[in-house]
Amino acid sequence: MSIFATDRVGTTLHTALDGLSMRQRVIADNIANVNTPGFRASTVQFESSLRAALADGTLTPDTTVAATTPANTPVGANGNNVDLGSETMSAMQSVFQYQLMSRAATDRYTLISTAAGSF
């Protein structure tokens, strides 16, 4: 369990970072296999299940909300459906989202450290 995953905000940040990290790994795998015959790209979805877990109060540090699903992009002549342009854009978006969540976690840790140091 992460030091940040001790309350609802920490658990949310931890889960979002895990989901984004998984998405980055899957995108990297898709891009690495752009020329592999028969390779089928995957996507990672976690935002809707994270939102639902937050809404119904079931989010815990051990909850796995990220899911890998096959991409529905058209298949090329070699049986591969990796769209390099789409994957590149998804990679950039994922990096920006990860940076934003990472910054939120850092700011939260700084706030907690500052508050704890003032006693």
N, CA, C and O atoms as CSV, one atom per row, in Angstrom:
chain,resi,resn,atom,element,x,y,z
A,1,MET,N,N,0.846,-1.175,0.000
A,1,MET,CA,C,0.000,0.000,0.000
A,1,MET,C,C,0.894,1.243,0.000
A,1,MET,O,O,1.909,1.305,0.695
A,2,SER,N,N,0.491,2.206,-0.786
A,2,SER,CA,C,1.224,3.459,-0.896
A,2,SER,C,C,0.972,4.348,0.316
A,2,SER,O,O,-0.095,4.297,0.928
A,3,ILE,N,N,1.970,5.165,0.651
A,3,ILE,CA,C,1.804,6.130,1.736
A,3,ILE,C,C,0.696,7.125,1.405
A,3,ILE,O,O,0.075,7.684,2.309
A,4,PHE,N,N,0.443,7.349,0.111
A,4,PHE,CA,C,-0.584,8.287,-0.304
A,4,PHE,C,C,-1.984,7.679,-0.227
A,4,PHE,O,O,-2.975,8.407,-0.171
A,5,ALA,N,N,-2.067,6.354,-0.223
A,5,ALA,CA,C,-3.363,5.686,-0.272
A,5,ALA,C,C,-3.915,5.436,1.130
A,5,ALA,O,O,-4.302,4.312,1.451
A,6,THR,N,N,-3.955,6.460,1.955
A,6,THR,CA,C,-4.456,6.307,3.313
A,6,THR,C,C,-5.817,6.950,3.511
A,6,THR,O,O,-6.427,6.793,4.569
A,7,ASP,N,N,-6.297,7.665,2.519
A,7,ASP,CA,C,-7.621,8.265,2.567
A,7,ASP,C,C,-8.185,8.301,1.149
A,7,ASP,O,O,-7.550,7.831,0.205
A,8,ARG,N,N,-9.355,8.851,1.013
A,8,ARG,CA,C,-10.050,8.859,-0.282
A,8,ARG,C,C,-9.252,9.595,-1.370
A,8,ARG,O,O,-9.156,9.112,-2.499
A,9,VAL,N,N,-8.690,10.741,-1.041
A,9,VAL,CA,C,-7.921,11.509,-2.026
A,9,VAL,C,C,-6.646,10.753,-2.407
A,9,VAL,O,O,-6.314,10.632,-3.586
A,10,GLY,N,N,-5.945,10.254,-1.406
A,10,GLY,CA,C,-4.723,9.504,-1.673
A,10,GLY,C,C,-4.982,8.253,-2.488
A,10,GLY,O,O,-4.224,7.934,-3.404
A,11,THR,N,N,-6.050,7.544,-2.157
A,11,THR,CA,C,-6.399,6.334,-2.896
A,11,THR,C,C,-6.760,6.665,-4.340
A,11,THR,O,O,-6.402,5.927,-5.258
A,12,THR,N,N,-7.456,7.754,-4.536
A,12,THR,CA,C,-7.829,8.174,-5.886
A,12,THR,C,C,-6.591,8.508,-6.707
A,12,THR,O,O,-6.467,8.070,-7.851
A,13,LEU,N,N,-5.675,9.281,-6.131
A,13,LEU,CA,C,-4.443,9.624,-6.845
A,13,LEU,C,C,-3.619,8.380,-7.153
A,13,LEU,O,O,-3.102,8.229,-8.260
A,14,HIS,N,N,-3.499,7.498,-6.181
A,14,HIS,CA,C,-2.729,6.258,-6.353
A,14,HIS,C,C,-3.329,5.404,-7.477
A,14,HIS,O,O,-2.604,4.896,-8.332
A,15,THR,N,N,-4.647,5.254,-7.466
A,15,THR,CA,C,-5.327,4.442,-8.469
A,15,THR,C,C,-5.201,5.070,-9.857
A,15,THR,O,O,-4.978,4.361,-10.839
A,16,ALA,N,N,-5.340,6.384,-9.945
A,16,ALA,CA,C,-5.201,7.071,-11.230
A,16,ALA,C,C,-3.784,6.916,-11.782
A,16,ALA,O,O,-3.605,6.670,-12.975
A,17,LEU,N,N,-2.787,7.059,-10.924
A,17,LEU,CA,C,-1.403,6.886,-11.373
A,17,LEU,C,C,-1.149,5.454,-11.841
A,17,LEU,O,O,-0.457,5.239,-12.836
A,18,ASP,N,N,-1.706,4.478,-11.128
A,18,ASP,CA,C,-1.566,3.079,-11.556
A,18,ASP,C,C,-2.215,2.846,-12.920
A,18,ASP,O,O,-1.637,2.188,-13.785
A,19,GLY,N,N,-3.418,3.389,-13.106
A,19,GLY,CA,C,-4.113,3.230,-14.383
A,19,GLY,C,C,-3.369,3.887,-15.529
A,19,GLY,O,O,-3.259,3.317,-16.615
A,20,LEU,N,N,-2.861,5.077,-15.291
A,20,LEU,CA,C,-2.107,5.781,-16.329
A,20,LEU,C,C,-0.791,5.079,-16.645
A,20,LEU,O,O,-0.363,5.036,-17.799
A,21,SER,N,N,-0.157,4.535,-15.623
A,21,SER,CA,C,1.082,3.783,-15.836
A,21,SER,C,C,0.817,2.533,-16.684
A,21,SER,O,O,1.585,2.210,-17.590
A,22,MET,N,N,-0.274,1.846,-16.377
A,22,MET,CA,C,-0.657,0.670,-17.164
A,22,MET,C,C,-0.946,1.074,-18.609
A,22,MET,O,O,-0.542,0.380,-19.542
A,23,ARG,N,N,-1.641,2.191,-18.793
A,23,ARG,CA,C,-1.941,2.673,-20.144
A,23,ARG,C,C,-0.660,2.967,-20.907
A,23,ARG,O,O,-0.551,2.627,-22.085
A,24,GLN,N,N,0.314,3.596,-20.252
A,24,GLN,CA,C,1.577,3.901,-20.921
A,24,GLN,C,C,2.299,2.619,-21.343
A,24,GLN,O,O,2.875,2.566,-22.430
A,25,ARG,N,N,2.274,1.589,-20.497
A,25,ARG,CA,C,2.914,0.313,-20.853
A,25,ARG,C,C,2.226,-0.334,-22.054
A,25,ARG,O,O,2.896,-0.850,-22.948
A,26,VAL,N,N,0.898,-0.308,-22.078
A,26,VAL,CA,C,0.148,-0.911,-23.179
A,26,VAL,C,C,0.387,-0.143,-24.479
A,26,VAL,O,O,0.562,-0.756,-25.532
A,27,ILE,N,N,0.398,1.173,-24.419
A,27,ILE,CA,C,0.674,1.982,-25.613
A,27,ILE,C,C,2.076,1.692,-26.131
A,27,ILE,O,O,2.273,1.551,-27.338
A,28,ALA,N,N,3.050,1.602,-25.233
A,28,ALA,CA,C,4.430,1.297,-25.639
A,28,ALA,C,C,4.496,-0.074,-26.319
A,28,ALA,O,O,5.212,-0.248,-27.305
A,29,ASP,N,N,3.751,-1.040,-25.789
A,29,ASP,CA,C,3.706,-2.378,-26.386
A,29,ASP,C,C,3.063,-2.319,-27.775
A,29,ASP,O,O,3.533,-2.967,-28.710
A,30,ASN,N,N,1.993,-1.544,-27.900
A,30,ASN,CA,C,1.346,-1.395,-29.207
A,30,ASN,C,C,2.313,-0.801,-30.227
A,30,ASN,O,O,2.443,-1.309,-31.341
A,31,ILE,N,N,2.989,0.277,-29.838
A,31,ILE,CA,C,3.921,0.942,-30.751
A,31,ILE,C,C,5.084,0.010,-31.115
A,31,ILE,O,O,5.516,-0.025,-32.267
A,32,ALA,N,N,5.582,-0.737,-30.139
A,32,ALA,CA,C,6.697,-1.659,-30.400
A,32,ALA,C,C,6.305,-2.747,-31.399
A,32,ALA,O,O,7.164,-3.308,-32.081
A,33,ASN,N,N,5.022,-3.040,-31.483
A,33,ASN,CA,C,4.556,-4.108,-32.371
A,33,ASN,C,C,3.851,-3.581,-33.616
A,33,ASN,O,O,3.064,-4.302,-34.230
A,34,VAL,N,N,4.119,-2.343,-33.994
A,34,VAL,CA,C,3.443,-1.734,-35.132
A,34,VAL,C,C,3.635,-2.531,-36.426
A,34,VAL,O,O,2.758,-2.514,-37.290
A,35,ASN,N,N,4.745,-3.215,-36.573
A,35,ASN,CA,C,5.014,-3.987,-37.794
A,35,ASN,C,C,4.916,-5.489,-37.594
A,35,ASN,O,O,5.306,-6.251,-38.479
A,36,THR,N,N,4.407,-5.932,-36.458
A,36,THR,CA,C,4.288,-7.363,-36.179
A,36,THR,C,C,3.019,-7.909,-36.828
A,36,THR,O,O,1.917,-7.493,-36.469
A,37,PRO,N,N,3.158,-8.830,-37.775
A,37,PRO,CA,C,1.966,-9.391,-38.418
A,37,PRO,C,C,1.044,-10.071,-37.392
A,37,PRO,O,O,1.495,-10.821,-36.526
A,38,GLY,N,N,-0.236,-9.789,-37.517
A,38,GLY,CA,C,-1.225,-10.418,-36.645
A,38,GLY,C,C,-1.370,-9.802,-35.269
A,38,GLY,O,O,-2.230,-10.230,-34.499
A,39,PHE,N,N,-0.551,-8.804,-34.932
A,39,PHE,CA,C,-0.640,-8.192,-33.603
A,39,PHE,C,C,-1.898,-7.352,-33.511
A,39,PHE,O,O,-2.235,-6.612,-34.435
A,40,ARG,N,N,-2.590,-7.473,-32.382
A,40,ARG,CA,C,-3.800,-6.692,-32.138
A,40,ARG,C,C,-3.545,-5.726,-30.981
A,40,ARG,O,O,-3.153,-6.129,-29.886
A,41,ALA,N,N,-3.774,-4.459,-31.250
A,41,ALA,CA,C,-3.552,-3.413,-30.250
A,41,ALA,C,C,-4.568,-3.525,-29.125
A,41,ALA,O,O,-5.660,-4.065,-29.301
A,42,SER,N,N,-4.185,-3.002,-27.962
A,42,SER,CA,C,-5.066,-2.964,-26.794
A,42,SER,C,C,-5.176,-1.536,-26.295
A,42,SER,O,O,-4.350,-0.682,-26.616
A,43,THR,N,N,-6.208,-1.293,-25.507
A,43,THR,CA,C,-6.383,-0.001,-24.847
A,43,THR,C,C,-6.623,-0.258,-23.366
A,43,THR,O,O,-6.984,-1.367,-22.970
A,44,VAL,N,N,-6.422,0.766,-22.557
A,44,VAL,CA,C,-6.656,0.664,-21.117
A,44,VAL,C,C,-7.734,1.663,-20.730
A,44,VAL,O,O,-7.640,2.849,-21.045
A,45,GLN,N,N,-8.739,1.179,-20.056
A,45,GLN,CA,C,-9.821,2.025,-19.554
A,45,GLN,C,C,-9.861,1.908,-18.039
A,45,GLN,O,O,-9.870,0.803,-17.496
A,46,PHE,N,N,-9.885,3.034,-17.365
A,46,PHE,CA,C,-10.028,2.999,-15.910
A,46,PHE,C,C,-10.835,4.169,-15.362
A,46,PHE,O,O,-11.327,4.112,-14.235
A,47,GLU,N,N,-10.973,5.230,-16.157
A,47,GLU,CA,C,-11.633,6.430,-15.646
A,47,GLU,C,C,-13.080,6.184,-15.223
A,47,GLU,O,O,-13.501,6.651,-14.165
A,48,SER,N,N,-13.839,5.462,-16.032
A,48,SER,CA,C,-15.251,5.252,-15.695
A,48,SER,C,C,-15.410,4.363,-14.468
A,48,SER,O,O,-16.289,4.607,-13.641
A,49,SER,N,N,-14.582,3.346,-14.338
A,49,SER,CA,C,-14.692,2.481,-13.150
A,49,SER,C,C,-14.175,3.199,-11.908
A,49,SER,O,O,-14.681,2.963,-10.811
A,50,LEU,N,N,-13.185,4.064,-12.056
A,50,LEU,CA,C,-12.706,4.870,-10.927
A,50,LEU,C,C,-13.804,5.832,-10.484
A,50,LEU,O,O,-14.066,5.991,-9.292
A,51,ARG,N,N,-14.432,6.463,-11.454
A,51,ARG,CA,C,-15.535,7.382,-11.155
A,51,ARG,C,C,-16.673,6.650,-10.433
A,51,ARG,O,O,-17.230,7.167,-9.465
A,52,ALA,N,N,-17.013,5.452,-10.902
A,52,ALA,CA,C,-18.090,4.668,-10.286
A,52,ALA,C,C,-17.713,4.233,-8.869
A,52,ALA,O,O,-18.544,4.283,-7.962
A,53,ALA,N,N,-16.462,3.808,-8.677
A,53,ALA,CA,C,-16.015,3.385,-7.341
A,53,ALA,C,C,-16.029,4.557,-6.368
A,53,ALA,O,O,-16.345,4.388,-5.191
A,54,LEU,N,N,-15.689,5.733,-6.858
A,54,LEU,CA,C,-15.753,6.926,-6.006
A,54,LEU,C,C,-17.200,7.270,-5.666
A,54,LEU,O,O,-17.507,7.629,-4.530
A,55,ALA,N,N,-18.078,7.160,-6.645
A,55,ALA,CA,C,-19.482,7.521,-6.438
A,55,ALA,C,C,-20.184,6.599,-5.448
A,55,ALA,O,O,-20.984,7.053,-4.629
A,56,ASP,N,N,-19.880,5.293,-5.525
A,56,ASP,CA,C,-20.572,4.371,-4.612
A,56,ASP,C,C,-19.773,4.029,-3.359
A,56,ASP,O,O,-20.220,3.229,-2.536
A,57,GLY,N,N,-18.589,4.631,-3.210
A,57,GLY,CA,C,-17.807,4.460,-1.990
A,57,GLY,C,C,-17.078,3.142,-1.849
A,57,GLY,O,O,-16.717,2.750,-0.739
A,58,THR,N,N,-16.852,2.446,-2.962
A,58,THR,CA,C,-16.190,1.139,-2.891
A,58,THR,C,C,-14.705,1.175,-3.215
A,58,THR,O,O,-14.064,0.125,-3.238
A,59,LEU,N,N,-14.143,2.340,-3.463
A,59,LEU,CA,C,-12.728,2.443,-3.807
A,59,LEU,C,C,-11.875,2.172,-2.578
A,59,LEU,O,O,-12.043,2.809,-1.538
A,60,THR,N,N,-10.958,1.219,-2.707
A,60,THR,CA,C,-10.007,0.895,-1.646
A,60,THR,C,C,-8.617,0.846,-2.263
A,60,THR,O,O,-8.492,0.793,-3.487
A,61,PRO,N,N,-7.553,0.863,-1.429
A,61,PRO,CA,C,-6.198,0.813,-1.977
A,61,PRO,C,C,-5.915,-0.447,-2.801
A,61,PRO,O,O,-5.047,-0.423,-3.674
A,62,ASP,N,N,-6.625,-1.534,-2.542
A,62,ASP,CA,C,-6.390,-2.789,-3.259
A,62,ASP,C,C,-7.305,-2.977,-4.460
A,62,ASP,O,O,-7.209,-3.986,-5.158
A,63,THR,N,N,-8.186,-2.021,-4.706
A,63,THR,CA,C,-9.116,-2.122,-5.829
A,63,THR,C,C,-8.358,-1.964,-7.135
A,63,THR,O,O,-7.573,-1.031,-7.303
A,64,THR,N,N,-8.601,-2.885,-8.055
A,64,THR,CA,C,-8.031,-2.778,-9.392
A,64,THR,C,C,-9.142,-2.326,-10.320
A,64,THR,O,O,-10.110,-3.055,-10.536
A,65,VAL,N,N,-9.010,-1.142,-10.865
A,65,VAL,CA,C,-10.062,-0.603,-11.699
A,65,VAL,C,C,-9.638,-0.470,-13.161
A,65,VAL,O,O,-10.473,-0.151,-14.008
A,66,ALA,N,N,-8.376,-0.704,-13.477
A,66,ALA,CA,C,-7.904,-0.593,-14.864
A,66,ALA,C,C,-8.154,-1.904,-15.590
A,66,ALA,O,O,-7.917,-2.983,-15.046
A,67,ALA,N,N,-8.637,-1.801,-16.832
A,67,ALA,CA,C,-8.905,-2.993,-17.634
A,67,ALA,C,C,-8.331,-2.807,-19.030
A,67,ALA,O,O,-8.457,-1.736,-19.624
A,68,THR,N,N,-7.710,-3.839,-19.542
A,68,THR,CA,C,-7.172,-3.828,-20.894
A,68,THR,C,C,-8.202,-4.464,-21.821
A,68,THR,O,O,-8.699,-5.559,-21.558
A,69,THR,N,N,-8.512,-3.770,-22.898
A,69,THR,CA,C,-9.465,-4.285,-23.871
A,69,THR,C,C,-8.867,-4.190,-25.267
A,69,THR,O,O,-8.015,-3.337,-25.519
A,70,PRO,N,N,-9.299,-5.047,-26.170
A,70,PRO,CA,C,-8.789,-4.968,-27.543
A,70,PRO,C,C,-9.228,-3.667,-28.207
A,70,PRO,O,O,-10.358,-3.216,-28.020
A,71,ALA,N,N,-8.339,-3.075,-28.973
A,71,ALA,CA,C,-8.668,-1.860,-29.719
A,71,ALA,C,C,-9.554,-2.232,-30.900
A,71,ALA,O,O,-9.410,-3.310,-31.475
A,72,ASN,N,N,-10.454,-1.357,-31.253
A,72,ASN,CA,C,-11.364,-1.648,-32.356
A,72,ASN,C,C,-10.975,-0.936,-33.642
A,72,ASN,O,O,-11.835,-0.634,-34.469
A,73,THR,N,N,-9.682,-0.664,-33.817
A,73,THR,CA,C,-9.216,-0.025,-35.047
A,73,THR,C,C,-9.207,-1.055,-36.177
A,73,THR,O,O,-9.078,-2.251,-35.919
A,74,PRO,N,N,-9.341,-0.607,-37.413
A,74,PRO,CA,C,-9.376,-1.538,-38.551
A,74,PRO,C,C,-8.073,-2.328,-38.672
A,74,PRO,O,O,-6.991,-1.835,-38.352
A,75,VAL,N,N,-8.208,-3.544,-39.133
A,75,VAL,CA,C,-7.061,-4.444,-39.295
A,75,VAL,C,C,-6.494,-4.272,-40.698
A,75,VAL,O,O,-7.231,-4.228,-41.683
A,76,GLY,N,N,-5.163,-4.175,-40.766
A,76,GLY,CA,C,-4.481,-4.021,-42.051
A,76,GLY,C,C,-4.292,-5.346,-42.761
A,76,GLY,O,O,-4.743,-6.388,-42.284
A,77,ALA,N,N,-3.622,-5.304,-43.903
A,77,ALA,CA,C,-3.407,-6.485,-44.731
A,77,ALA,C,C,-2.616,-7.576,-44.011
A,77,ALA,O,O,-2.802,-8.761,-44.290
A,78,ASN,N,N,-1.730,-7.183,-43.083
A,78,ASN,CA,C,-0.925,-8.178,-42.371
A,78,ASN,C,C,-1.585,-8.645,-41.071
A,78,ASN,O,O,-0.966,-9.360,-40.283
A,79,GLY,N,N,-2.844,-8.242,-40.844
A,79,GLY,CA,C,-3.558,-8.668,-39.641
A,79,GLY,C,C,-3.273,-7.807,-38.425
A,79,GLY,O,O,-3.744,-8.115,-37.330
A,80,ASN,N,N,-2.514,-6.740,-38.594
A,80,ASN,CA,C,-2.142,-5.841,-37.502
A,80,ASN,C,C,-3.087,-4.649,-37.496
A,80,ASN,O,O,-3.429,-4.121,-38.554
A,81,ASN,N,N,-3.512,-4.220,-36.304
A,81,ASN,CA,C,-4.427,-3.073,-36.248
A,81,ASN,C,C,-3.861,-1.884,-35.462
A,81,ASN,O,O,-4.627,-1.054,-34.972
A,82,VAL,N,N,-2.545,-1.793,-35.337
A,82,VAL,CA,C,-1.929,-0.671,-34.631
A,82,VAL,C,C,-1.942,0.551,-35.543
A,82,VAL,O,O,-1.416,0.511,-36.655
A,83,ASP,N,N,-2.545,1.631,-35.066
A,83,ASP,CA,C,-2.558,2.909,-35.776
A,83,ASP,C,C,-1.505,3.785,-35.102
A,83,ASP,O,O,-1.735,4.312,-34.013
A,84,LEU,N,N,-0.360,3.939,-35.744
A,84,LEU,CA,C,0.770,4.637,-35.131
A,84,LEU,C,C,0.432,6.080,-34.768
A,84,LEU,O,O,0.845,6.556,-33.710
A,85,GLY,N,N,-0.299,6.775,-35.607
A,85,GLY,CA,C,-0.675,8.155,-35.304
A,85,GLY,C,C,-1.546,8.240,-34.061
A,85,GLY,O,O,-1.327,9.086,-33.195
A,86,SER,N,N,-2.525,7.366,-33.980
A,86,SER,CA,C,-3.425,7.336,-32.823
A,86,SER,C,C,-2.678,6.950,-31.552
A,86,SER,O,O,-2.900,7.537,-30.493
A,87,GLU,N,N,-1.800,5.970,-31.658
A,87,GLU,CA,C,-1.024,5.530,-30.493
A,87,GLU,C,C,-0.088,6.636,-30.001
A,87,GLU,O,O,0.084,6.824,-28.796
A,88,THR,N,N,0.510,7.359,-30.936
A,88,THR,CA,C,1.403,8.456,-30.565
A,88,THR,C,C,0.642,9.554,-29.834
A,88,THR,O,O,1.118,10.080,-28.828
A,89,MET,N,N,-0.540,9.899,-30.337
A,89,MET,CA,C,-1.364,10.911,-29.669
A,89,MET,C,C,-1.808,10.430,-28.291
A,89,MET,O,O,-1.813,11.207,-27.336
A,90,SER,N,N,-2.178,9.161,-28.182
A,90,SER,CA,C,-2.582,8.596,-26.894
A,90,SER,C,C,-1.416,8.601,-25.916
A,90,SER,O,O,-1.599,8.857,-24.726
A,91,ALA,N,N,-0.226,8.321,-26.412
A,91,ALA,CA,C,0.966,8.328,-25.556
A,91,ALA,C,C,1.223,9.725,-25.010
A,91,ALA,O,O,1.523,9.889,-23.828
A,92,MET,N,N,1.107,10.727,-25.868
A,92,MET,CA,C,1.332,12.106,-25.426
A,92,MET,C,C,0.281,12.519,-24.396
A,92,MET,O,O,0.616,13.125,-23.378
A,93,GLN,N,N,-0.971,12.197,-24.652
A,93,GLN,CA,C,-2.041,12.541,-23.720
A,93,GLN,C,C,-1.821,11.842,-22.380
A,93,GLN,O,O,-2.002,12.447,-21.323
A,94,SER,N,N,-1.437,10.588,-22.424
A,94,SER,CA,C,-1.199,9.816,-21.207
A,94,SER,C,C,-0.046,10.399,-20.392
A,94,SER,O,O,-0.117,10.451,-19.164
A,95,VAL,N,N,1.001,10.832,-21.060
A,95,VAL,CA,C,2.139,11.445,-20.371
A,95,VAL,C,C,1.701,12.723,-19.666
A,95,VAL,O,O,2.072,12.960,-18.516
A,96,PHE,N,N,0.920,13.538,-20.346
A,96,PHE,CA,C,0.442,14.786,-19.733
A,96,PHE,C,C,-0.463,14.503,-18.534
A,96,PHE,O,O,-0.364,15.173,-17.506
A,97,GLN,N,N,-1.337,13.516,-18.668
A,97,GLN,CA,C,-2.215,13.152,-17.551
A,97,GLN,C,C,-1.404,12.626,-16.371
A,97,GLN,O,O,-1.685,12.957,-15.219
A,98,TYR,N,N,-0.399,11.807,-16.666
A,98,TYR,CA,C,0.442,11.262,-15.603
A,98,TYR,C,C,1.184,12.394,-14.883
A,98,TYR,O,O,1.271,12.403,-13.655
A,99,GLN,N,N,1.713,13.340,-15.650
A,99,GLN,CA,C,2.409,14.479,-15.043
A,99,GLN,C,C,1.473,15.271,-14.143
A,99,GLN,O,O,1.872,15.705,-13.062
A,100,LEU,N,N,0.242,15.461,-14.574
A,100,LEU,CA,C,-0.738,16.194,-13.776
A,100,LEU,C,C,-1.054,15.458,-12.473
A,100,LEU,O,O,-1.088,16.078,-11.410
A,101,MET,N,N,-1.284,14.157,-12.543
A,101,MET,CA,C,-1.579,13.373,-11.335
A,101,MET,C,C,-0.364,13.289,-10.419
A,101,MET,O,O,-0.493,13.328,-9.195
A,102,SER,N,N,0.811,13.173,-11.018
A,102,SER,CA,C,2.045,13.131,-10.238
A,102,SER,C,C,2.257,14.451,-9.501
A,102,SER,O,O,2.670,14.468,-8.341
A,103,ARG,N,N,1.972,15.540,-10.181
A,103,ARG,CA,C,2.095,16.856,-9.552
A,103,ARG,C,C,1.094,17.005,-8.404
A,103,ARG,O,O,1.420,17.559,-7.354
A,104,ALA,N,N,-0.125,16.504,-8.615
A,104,ALA,CA,C,-1.141,16.562,-7.552
A,104,ALA,C,C,-0.694,15.753,-6.339
A,104,ALA,O,O,-0.879,16.189,-5.203
A,105,ALA,N,N,-0.109,14.581,-6.570
A,105,ALA,CA,C,0.378,13.754,-5.460
A,105,ALA,C,C,1.529,14.441,-4.737
A,105,ALA,O,O,1.588,14.424,-3.508
A,106,THR,N,N,2.441,15.043,-5.488
A,106,THR,CA,C,3.571,15.758,-4.885
A,106,THR,C,C,3.088,16.944,-4.064
A,106,THR,O,O,3.541,17.157,-2.939
A,107,ASP,N,N,2.168,17.713,-4.631
A,107,ASP,CA,C,1.626,18.867,-3.905
A,107,ASP,C,C,0.913,18.427,-2.631
A,107,ASP,O,O,1.011,19.088,-1.597
A,108,ARG,N,N,0.204,17.323,-2.709
A,108,ARG,CA,C,-0.501,16.808,-1.534
A,108,ARG,C,C,0.493,16.387,-0.454
A,108,ARG,O,O,0.305,16.695,0.723
A,109,TYR,N,N,1.548,15.686,-0.855
A,109,TYR,CA,C,2.580,15.266,0.092
A,109,TYR,C,C,3.234,16.486,0.739
A,109,TYR,O,O,3.472,16.504,1.947
A,110,THR,N,N,3.524,17.505,-0.074
A,110,THR,CA,C,4.124,18.736,0.462
A,110,THR,C,C,3.202,19.397,1.462
A,110,THR,O,O,3.657,19.860,2.508
A,111,LEU,N,N,1.921,19.449,1.164
A,111,LEU,CA,C,0.946,20.031,2.071
A,111,LEU,C,C,0.881,19.258,3.393
A,111,LEU,O,O,0.838,19.858,4.467
A,112,ILE,N,N,0.874,17.945,3.308
A,112,ILE,CA,C,0.842,17.109,4.515
A,112,ILE,C,C,2.131,17.301,5.325
A,112,ILE,O,O,2.092,17.424,6.549
A,113,SER,N,N,3.258,17.324,4.634
A,113,SER,CA,C,4.540,17.537,5.331
A,113,SER,C,C,4.598,18.883,6.006
A,113,SER,O,O,5.087,18.991,7.130
A,114,THR,N,N,4.107,19.915,5.340
A,114,THR,CA,C,4.085,21.254,5.915
A,114,THR,C,C,3.183,21.301,7.132
A,114,THR,O,O,3.544,21.875,8.160
A,115,ALA,N,N,2.009,20.697,7.017
A,115,ALA,CA,C,1.075,20.680,8.139
A,115,ALA,C,C,1.627,19.884,9.324
A,115,ALA,O,O,1.452,20.285,10.475
A,116,ALA,N,N,2.283,18.776,9.052
A,116,ALA,CA,C,2.848,17.966,10.127
A,116,ALA,C,C,4.036,18.669,10.792
A,116,ALA,O,O,4.270,18.507,11.989
A,117,GLY,N,N,4.772,19.441,10.015
A,117,GLY,CA,C,5.928,20.147,10.541
A,117,GLY,C,C,5.571,21.353,11.390
A,117,GLY,O,O,6.412,21.864,12.130
A,118,SER,N,N,4.336,21.810,11.289
A,118,SER,CA,C,3.945,23.021,12.012
A,118,SER,C,C,3.517,22.727,13.442
A,118,SER,O,O,3.238,23.657,14.200
A,119,PHE,N,N,3.459,21.463,13.828
A,119,PHE,CA,C,3.040,21.130,15.199
A,119,PHE,C,C,4.200,21.111,16.153
A,119,PHE,O,O,4.018,20.849,17.342
